[in-house]
Amino acid sequence: MMSTALKICGLQSVEVLKSMINLPVDYIGFVFAKSRRRVTPQQAAQLVQVLREWEHGKIPAAVGVLVNPELSELEELLQETALDVVQLHGQESPQFCREVKERFPVSVFKAVSIGSDRPEAERLSALDSYAGCIDGLLIDTYDPVYGGGSGKTFAWDLIPAYQQWAERQGIPLFVAGGLDPDNVAHLIGQYAPYGVDVSSGVESEPGVKDINKVTAFVERVKGN
């Protein structure tokens, strides 16, 4: 059985990231959008340098999380910070996603917020226009202020429809939203998504990652 991919998002501290260096993490997310976990391109460049010194298996992919960026903003960011993935959490169009893929040497993940007033069938139908334009899909709980990153779960019975869409496109599906060491094994056991994404669920306070919670989450996901 394939191991579930694991993304830890919202890293800000070089010290915390160094303390994770032996853990089997697949993706590390750096938030450039409005958030308590926001980092500057300069901070992210330092953090990415730590990733290049990773000691456990493959080096985690560096993911930049943005909301409705301009192409010029992305270009400046990628010149300063060696990202592997750009994760878009706003209303970015399929055409914008395709242009990012074609213009920059990064993969493009599109985030979809679950639980807003928009009907679920309409949201799923709108995804069809992104076919061929994105390399990964992430579903997260809707937050009216930040779009995602609310630390709250959504109705998990909605996952299979998005999983099926992603499988038809041949791309991975990541599930975020309120995950923590206590509930992630249940999610994986019931729905088996390609990957899971955690931020607030491994924090001691908003924006501050707790290495003990990170380690517990990794153990639940990877089964160690």
C-alpha angles and dihedrals in degrees: 000000000000116000116248112253113242129211123185109197135195100036114172106155124080089200094054092046091051089051088058095052096111096046122105097242119155103195134023117199127211117193118221095166127087105297145118085253096053119139132190121241088252092054091046091051089057092048093048089053088059089054090058087063094053113142106193112083117294122010112258116249114252111234125196114206114208140164120218096332124182117241089242090054091051092048092054092046094050091048089059102033124044100223124176098195135029112208113199118204102173137069094294111162125234088249091055092049091050092049091052090051092049098041103042134043094243139101117245123225119187120209122212121198115224122207104034121128091270112107113253094231090054092050092050092047091052089056091068090075089062093060108128092007100085137048098207142013126220124190119202139168114274116251119187093213106039101015091234139005093080095139089232129117125235129212101296092201085078091065099085094061091055091042090055092049092051092047091053089054093045093238133122125261119216122194121210135163125100097350119156139157091277100055108025096084090055091051092050093044093051103037108014098210118189090247146358129219124206134181119141092029091071098044131106089206133355108305096002115107117216112214092208091055091044090052092047091050092050091050092051092049100041096036096234 
